[in-house]
Amino acid sequence: MTETQYLDVLIQSQKKKLLLLNKISVLNTKQRKLLEQEEMDPEEFEANVNEKDTLVAEIVQLDAGFDEVYARLKAVIETNRSLYSDQLQTMQDLIRQIMAKDVAIRAEESRNYTLAQKKFSKIKQQVRQVKTSSKMVGQYYRNMMGLQNGDSHFMDNKK
């Protein structure tokens, strides 16, 4: 492959990364909506998180490939910068877009993390309330069953 072809591969890699970041952004919006629902579907939430994990893994793989190809071209590019100026400009524009999208996604993730903490805290509180209510019902039931066996607290057992 020629240097121009390698640069085209790098540009395609960056375009794909931007596409994947856009998909993550859409998933973040869906995740926020799920977290804001009063009754969240845990399976849907888990599917959302798993899909984002898959996309992040693809991005990591793209970045590794980009770094590898760029390492091969770095010396040639620096020597003949003017020869590849159009492709380099395209790459720089894509990198700017990627960085802006990355910042936006990090902000979305931070907001979703805060929402998730609140949601899970609320769920924990509900679980505690159910456990407490269940315990009280059990005690009430045991007390009522104990009174039915004829042992009244008010009967005199002396003869």
ABEGO torsion letter per residue (X at the ends): XBAAAAAAAAAAAAAAAAAAAAAAAAAAAAAAAAAABABBBAAAAAAAAAAAAAAAAAAAAAAAAAAAAAAAAAAAAAABAAAAAAAAAAAAAAAAAAAAAAAAAAAAAAAAAAAAAAAAAAAAAAAAAAAAAAAAAAAAAAAAAAAAAGBBAABBABX
